[in-house]
Amino acid sequence: MSGGWKGSRRRSRLPSNWRSEIRPAAHARNPDHICHLCGRPGGDYLDHKTPGDDHSPENLDWAHDRVWPHCHRFKSSAEGNAAPRNKPGRRRPPEQHPGLR
């Protein structure tokens, strides 16, 4: 597992009313914090159902992250593994065989 928010700039992209309005509204809409991924109560993390910066109430719901069954961690890991990689490979380009020079 990675370091969570370590090195991430995602927090700076959250709207200014995230803690004062958006999180409380999500709590009021789903006070038992039913996980939208597995359907069990006790979700401890407010998750974006579809990845990105859509902070609309329809796109936000609770998921298990720090508590079993860790649904949000598995979802985020799958999304990260499916994302395209923009970093160049670490391998050197193949060299021509010395006898062919």
CYANA upper distance limits for C-alpha pairs under 8 A (distance plus 0.5 A):
  5 TRP  CA      9 ARG  CA      8.44
  5 TRP  CA     10 ARG  CA      8.31
  5 TRP  CA     11 ARG  CA      8.41
  9 ARG  CA     13 ARG  CA      7.54
 10 ARG  CA     14 LEU  CA      7.40
 13 ARG  CA     53 ASP  CA      8.06
 14 LEU  CA     18 TRP  CA      6.96
 14 LEU  CA     53 ASP  CA      8.21
 14 LEU  CA     55 HIS  CA      8.49
 15 PRO  CA     55 HIS  CA      8.48
 17 ASN  CA     21 GLU  CA      5.89
 17 ASN  CA     22 ILE  CA      6.89
 18 TRP  CA     22 ILE  CA      5.37
 18 TRP  CA     23 ARG  CA      6.52
 19 ARG  CA     23 ARG  CA      6.00
 19 ARG  CA     24 PRO  CA      7.68
 20 SER  CA     24 PRO  CA      7.30
 21 GLU  CA     25 ALA  CA      6.55
 22 ILE  CA     26 ALA  CA      6.79
 22 ILE  CA     57 PRO  CA      7.98
 23 ARG  CA     27 HIS  CA      6.70
 23 ARG  CA     46 LEU  CA      8.03
 24 PRO  CA     28 ALA  CA      6.63
 25 ALA  CA     29 ARG  CA      6.66
 25 ALA  CA     57 PRO  CA      8.37
 26 ALA  CA     30 ASN  CA      6.69
 26 ALA  CA     31 PRO  CA      8.49
 26 ALA  CA     46 LEU  CA      8.43
 26 ALA  CA     57 PRO  CA      7.44
 26 ALA  CA     60 LEU  CA      7.61
 26 ALA  CA     61 ASP  CA      7.17
 27 HIS  CA     31 PRO  CA      5.52
 27 HIS  CA     33 HIS  CA      7.58
 30 ASN  CA     34 ILE  CA      7.19
 30 ASN  CA     61 ASP  CA      8.32
 30 ASN  CA     62 TRP  CA      8.36
 32 ASP  CA     41 PRO  CA      6.40
 32 ASP  CA     42 GLY  CA      7.02
 32 ASP  CA     43 GLY  CA      8.48
 33 HIS  CA     41 PRO  CA      6.09
 33 HIS  CA     42 GLY  CA      5.77
 33 HIS  CA     43 GLY  CA      5.35
 33 HIS  CA     44 ASP  CA      7.60
 33 HIS  CA     61 ASP  CA      8.50
 33 HIS  CA     62 TRP  CA      6.02
 33 HIS  CA     63 ALA  CA      7.99
 34 ILE  CA     39 GLY  CA      6.28
 34 ILE  CA     40 ARG  CA      5.91
 34 ILE  CA     41 PRO  CA      4.57
 34 ILE  CA     42 GLY  CA      6.54
 34 ILE  CA     43 GLY  CA      6.30
 34 ILE  CA     62 TRP  CA      6.84
 34 ILE  CA     63 ALA  CA      7.74
 35 CYS  CA     39 GLY  CA      5.48
 35 CYS  CA     40 ARG  CA      5.97
 35 CYS  CA     41 PRO  CA      6.49
 35 CYS  CA     42 GLY  CA      7.44
 35 CYS  CA     43 GLY  CA      5.52
 35 CYS  CA     61 ASP  CA      7.88
 35 CYS  CA     62 TRP  CA      5.60
 35 CYS  CA     63 ALA  CA      4.76
 35 CYS  CA     64 HIS  CA      6.75
 36 HIS  CA     61 ASP  CA      6.83
 36 HIS  CA     62 TRP  CA      6.65
 36 HIS  CA     63 ALA  CA      6.51
 37 LEU  CA     63 ALA  CA      7.00
 37 LEU  CA     71 CYS  CA      6.99
 37 LEU  CA     72 HIS  CA      8.40
 38 CYS  CA     71 CYS  CA      7.70
 42 GLY  CA     63 ALA  CA      8.41
 42 GLY  CA     64 HIS  CA      7.37
 43 GLY  CA     62 TRP  CA      5.63
 43 GLY  CA     63 ALA  CA      4.85
 43 GLY  CA     64 HIS  CA      4.73
 43 GLY  CA     65 ASP  CA      7.70
 43 GLY  CA     67 VAL  CA      8.32
 44 ASP  CA     62 TRP  CA      7.04
 44 ASP  CA     63 ALA  CA      6.61
 44 ASP  CA     64 HIS  CA      5.85
 44 ASP  CA     65 ASP  CA      6.65
 44 ASP  CA     66 ARG  CA      7.42
 44 ASP  CA     67 VAL  CA      7.83
 45 TYR  CA     62 TRP  CA      5.98
 45 TYR  CA     63 ALA  CA      5.80
 45 TYR  CA     64 HIS  CA      6.59
 45 TYR  CA     65 ASP  CA      6.35
 45 TYR  CA     66 ARG  CA      8.45
 45 TYR  CA     72 HIS  CA      8.13
 46 LEU  CA     60 LEU  CA      6.99
 46 LEU  CA     61 ASP  CA      6.05
 46 LEU  CA     62 TRP  CA      5.06
 46 LEU  CA     63 ALA  CA      6.84
 47 ASP  CA     60 LEU  CA      6.08
 47 ASP  CA     61 ASP  CA      5.92
 47 ASP  CA     62 TRP  CA      6.14
 47 ASP  CA     63 ALA  CA      6.65
 47 ASP  CA     72 HIS  CA      7.77
 48 HIS  CA     52 GLY  CA      7.96
 48 HIS  CA     54 ASP  CA      8.01
 48 HIS  CA     55 HIS  CA      7.81
 48 HIS  CA     59 ASN  CA      6.07
 48 HIS  CA     60 LEU  CA      5.30
 48 HIS  CA     61 ASP  CA      7.24
 49 LYS  CA     59 ASN  CA      5.74
 49 LYS  CA     60 LEU  CA      6.43
 49 LYS  CA     61 ASP  CA      7.41
 50 THR  CA     54 ASP  CA      8.40
 50 THR  CA     59 ASN  CA      7.09
 54 ASP  CA     59 ASN  CA      7.19
 55 HIS  CA     59 ASN  CA      6.93
 55 HIS  CA     60 LEU  CA      7.21
 56 SER  CA     60 LEU  CA      7.21
 57 PRO  CA     61 ASP  CA      8.41
 63 ALA  CA     70 HIS  CA      8.41
 63 ALA  CA     71 CYS  CA      6.78
 63 ALA  CA     72 HIS  CA      6.14
 64 HIS  CA     68 TRP  CA      7.15
 64 HIS  CA     69 PRO  CA      6.92
 64 HIS  CA     70 HIS  CA      5.42
 64 HIS  CA     71 CYS  CA      5.69
 64 HIS  CA     72 HIS  CA      6.16
 64 HIS  CA     73 ARG  CA      8.47
 65 ASP  CA     69 PRO  CA      8.17
 65 ASP  CA     70 HIS  CA      5.00
 65 ASP  CA     71 CYS  CA      6.64
 65 ASP  CA     72 HIS  CA      5.53
 65 ASP  CA     73 ARG  CA      6.27
 66 ARG  CA     70 HIS  CA      6.71
 70 HIS  CA     74 PHE  CA      7.14
 71 CYS  CA     75 LYS  CA      6.71
 72 HIS  CA     76 SER  CA      6.49
 73 ARG  CA     77 SER  CA      6.51
 74 PHE  CA     78 ALA  CA      6.65
 75 LYS  CA     79 GLU  CA      6.74
 76 SER  CA     80 GLY  CA      6.60
 77 SER  CA     81 ASN  CA      6.63
 78 ALA  CA     82 ALA  CA      6.66
 79 GLU  CA     83 ALA  CA      6.69
 96 GLN  CA    100 LEU  CA      7.34
 96 GLN  CA    101 ARG  CA      7.65
 97 HIS  CA    101 ARG  CA      7.50
